């Protein structure tokens, strides 16, 4: 991955973050590089770099979900599920770059990102929804305007989306009209399944917290994490940029180190429930049924060079 310079960090209602020297230098730099590399459509400027790869060499994974026992993996080249031997198999016929992905409690698939090279249309997909497990998609809103890099839909709550195009959290209850919330520079978000107004965001200075539905955030602090996912009210998981897995039972106030995820640098994390985890890394997608103490590989992936 090329070296990038991290832009100035801004967050509404934010006090100045702690100096970088107070953070683990390697983790800080790693998350800063990921944030910059995933900044927006510029990553797709070279069509050759983002052309569909063979299924065994997906260039990057952006999201994970489980629906009716089937694993779904959002990638730089469409949605895939494991086939024979764990090889990725394309779901439907769209090879869009699905940057944001979530399976809502009612089974609706939500996604965002950029269209596949040569497919036409605007650079940003807005919010898409699928009622048939990713086989077909319908644009709901913000097409041509927004690329959501993170989506979360807590039970009984609104849909939250991190709008990477404008660096802002947005919220919708009908998937059509959106309310702007805080401006921030983040990689991932997680919403409490028990308190839908509690939102966490991973930032270069630690995990930022909101208790008012993302209208304001406290400064990022504590453990530097790349991805977070709330499997249950007392089971919040996070993975650091260098692959260390943590669990919190108090909503992210304190974190307990569990171990290191297999397969290299993490690319996505989803907690299905309090004990069942899905994690994507450079070498594949892995599943844990014992709260991250052990993992089994569910999908084989050989990361290419054209991802984000």
SENUNU-76079 format. One record per residue: x negated, y, z of N, C-alpha, C in turn. Coordinates in steps of 0.05 Angstrom, whole numbers, plus 5000, padded with zeros to 4 digits. Layout:
N
XYZXYZXYZ...
This chain:
308
498349765000500050005000498250255000498750454983497150694982497550855008495651035012495751195036497251445030499151515048500751755045500351935070500952195067500952375089503752405099504152365125506852385137507752665138510152725127511253005128511853085157512253335161512953435188515553305197515553225223517853085234519853285245522453255238524453445248526853285257528053375278530453245289532053455304534653475298536253675312536453605341536553805358536653775387534253625398531953645383529553505390527553695404526353605425524053745436521653645421519453785423516953695409516253415419515553235400514852965408512152965422511552745436509052715449506752725429504352815436502152805417501552525408500552505384500052235373498052075390496252215404494252075420495551915442498051985450499351835471500551575462500551535435501751295424499551105414500250845411498250655399497750755371495250815365494550945339495350765315494850505317495450335294498450325289500050295310502950285307504050545296503050765306503951035297503451065268500951005259500251035231501850845213502250595222503750405206506550495202507950585222510750675219510850925202508951105205508851345189508651285159506951085153506651005125509150885114510550715130513050595121515150805116515350995135517351215132516851365106514351435100513651585077514151425051513351175051513651005028516550955021518250965041521150915036522651175034521351395027522651655028524851695008524851554986527051594967526451484940527951584919527751464892525051484879523251644890520551664877519251394876519951214895518650944894519450794869521550864855522450724831521650874806519751064808519051224785517851064762516450844769515250674748517050434743518550424721520450204717519049934717516549924707515149664706514649564734514249744753513649654781516149554794518549634786520949554799522749374782521649264761523149074744523548824759525748674754526448434768524148234768523348134791521247944793522347664793520747454788521647184792522647154820524646974824525946954851524046894873521846754866519946674887518046904894518147134880516347354886517847614889519847614907521347854912519448064923519748314914517748514921518148634949520648644958521148744985523948674994524148635021526748575033527548815050530148895047531049135061533149075082534548845080536648795100537448505101538648425123539448145127542248125139543647915132546347875143547147585142548947515159550047235160553047255157554147095139557047095135557946805130559746705147560746435145558546235142556446275157554146085158552146115136552646295117550746335095549046585100546446555095544646775098544646945072544747215076544647395054542347595058540747635037538347785039538448015018538348265027538348485009535548555002534948574976532148604967531948824946529548874938528849054916530148964890531048714888532048604864534748474868536548584885539148484889539448324914541848214918542548044941541847754935540447624953539747344949540547174973541046914968541446714989539446484984538846335005537046105001538245884984536745784965537545564949536045314958535845114941534344864948531444924955530644814978527944854987527345134998529445295001529045565012528445774991528445704965527945904944530246094942529646354938531846554936533446524910536046534913537946514890539646774890539746904867541247154864544147114868545447284884548347284889549547484869551547394853552647574833550647624811551047854797549247904774547848174776548148324799546948584802544148554814542248684802539448684812538648964822540649094834540049364844538149344868536849564873535049594896536749664920537649464936539449504958537849584983537449844987535849945008537249915036539849975037541349945061543249715058543749555079545449315077546549245105549049175106550249085131552748925125553248725142555748575141557548675164559748795157561648905177563048685192564148745216565448535231567748395216569048525198571248395183570248235158567548225154566448075132565948235107566648495107565948665085562948715084561848695060559048755056558749055049556949185061556349465056553549495046553049665026550349695015550049975003547550044998546750284985544050244972543050444958540450424946540250554919538950424900538450524873539250314853540250394829540850194809538450064797538849824786536649684773535649834749533049824743531949964720533449884695534250094679535550044654538550004655539650004680542549954683544150214680542850444679544350694676545450784703546851014701548051124725546151294741547151424763545551604779543451454795541451604805539251474819540051374846542151484859543051404885545751274883546151044896548650894894550850984913550151154933552151224952552850974969555350954978556250724993557750534975556850284974558250064960559449874980561649744971562849534988563549294971563349054984564048804970565848644989568048554977569948384993569648084985567748024968567247744960564447654964563347734987560647654996558447714975558547964964556448064948556547984919558647844910558747764882559448014864561248184874561948424860561948654880561548904870561349134887563049364876564149524894565749754887564550004900564250214885563250464897565450584914564850654939566750774957566451074958564051174959563651464962560651534958560151794953557551914952555751804930556851684909555351594887553851824873551351794868549752004856548852214875549552184901548852384921547052284944547452034951546251934976545151654972542851614985541551344987541351285016543151105026543051025055540850815058538950865075536850675080537450495103539550565119540350395141543350435145544750205149547650215154548350035178550250125194551149965217554150005221555549795227558449805230559149655256559249785279559849645304562749575305563449365321566249285323567949515334570149575320571949785329570950075325568550105314567450365311567250455282566250695276565950785249563450655236563050695210560650615196558650845199556250775208554050965210552150915187551151125175549251105154546951305157544451215153542251405153541751485124542351735118542051855092539151935088537651775074534751835071534352055050536352095033536152315013535952585026537452625047537552885061536452875090535552635099534552615126536552665147538852525145541052595164542752345170543752325194545652115201548452205193549952015181552652075172554551855183557151935186559051745198561651765182562851525177565451515164567251305177569851355176571751165186573351035164573351155141574851045118573150985094570551005097568650955075568851155052570551365055570951565034569951835043570751925066569952185076567952155098565852325098563652295116563352555133562452515158561752735175558752735179557552965175554652995180554153005210552152855218551252865246548352975247546652875264544052995268542252955244540453155240538253125220535952995235534752795222532552655235530952505214528552425222526652275205526451995218527751795206527951535219527651315198527051075208526850845191529350665194530250625218532550445223534350555245536850465245538650535266540050285277541050305302542650095314544750225331547150115330549450225346550350015366550850105390551649915412554249785405554449515407557049385402559049435424558149535447560049585469560749885472559050055461559450345463558750475436560550485417559950575390558850855388558951015409557751285409554751285416553751045424550951025431549450925406547551085397546151035372543151055378541550865368538650875370537550915342535251055341533851085315530851045320529650895302526750855305525251085291523551215305522051445295519051395300517351575289514551545292513551605321515251715338514451775365515951595385517251395376518751215394521651195386523251065403526051025397527651275408529151405389530751635397533651535403534851655423537451575432539551795430541951715422544251895422546551765437547951915453550251815467552851965459552652125438554952275428555452215398555051965390555651885363553751995343551252055351549252155332549352445326550852595342550852885338548253015348547252915370544652995380543052755389540452775389538752555398536752665418536152505439533852565456531352505440529052615448526652575433525852275432524752195410523651925408521551875430521651655444519851605466519551305471517551235486517250955494516150785472517050545470516050345451516450435422514250435406514450495378515350235363517650255350518850025336519450105308519449905290520149955262523149895258524149675269526949595265528149515292530749575295532249505319534949395311535949215327538549095322539849005348542449065351543849015376545548765372544748545384546248295381548548265401548248385424550348395445549748625463551648695480551348935497548748925513547948685522545548645538543348515523543448525497541348395480540648565456538948755461537948935440535148835432534648805407532048705397530648925381528048925382526449095365523848965357522849045334520248935325518449165317516049155327514149375322513049355293511749565284510649555257508649335252507349235274505349025270506548745278509248735280510548475283511048365311510648525331511248445358514148475364515448255374518348255379518848325408520748505413521548585440524548545444525248525469528148515477528648705500530948825499531849005521534648925530534948905556537548845568539049095578537749325576539049565586539249785564539549695540540049895518537550045509535249935514532750055504531350235525532150235550530750385570528050245576528249975579525849815584525749585564523349515555523049305535521249085545521948835539520348605547519148475522516648435521515348305498515948015497516847915474517547635471515347485457514247595436512147465421511747605394510547465375510047585349511647435328512947575311514547445290512647315269513447095256511646975237511747115210509547075195509547155167508647435160507247575178506147835171507948065179507448295165508848545172511848515169513448605188516348585186517548775165519848685153521248845133524148885140525248725158528048755166528548585191530548665207531248515231534248535235535548305240538448305247538848105270540148205291540948035313543847955308544247695303546947605298548647605323547447525345548647525372546447555392547047485417545047525438542547345435542747125421540546935419539646875390541346935371540746855343539647105329537247075317535947295304535147215276535147415258534047385231531847605228529647525217527447715213526247655185525747865170524347845145521547955147519647815137516847905137515747865109513147915106511947905080512047625067512347415083512247145073514847005073517047125083519546985082521547095102523846965103525947025122526146805142526046875168525946685189528346715208529246495220531446505239530646385265531646515287531146415314533846365327534146145341536546085356536146105386533646175394533046185423531846455431533146665421532446935429529547015421528646905399526046985388523646835399524046625414521746475424520646285403522246195384521346035362522946105337521746055314522946125288522745895269524745875251524745695228524945855203523345795183523545945158526045855142527646055134530146005119529846065090528146255082527746315054524746365049523746255028521046295020520746555003518846715010518446964995515447014991514747084967511947174962512147454953511547644971511947924965510248014942511448164924509948274901508948544908508048694887506748954892508649184885511149134877512749354868514849444888514849344913516849424932516049684945517749764965517350014979515549975003
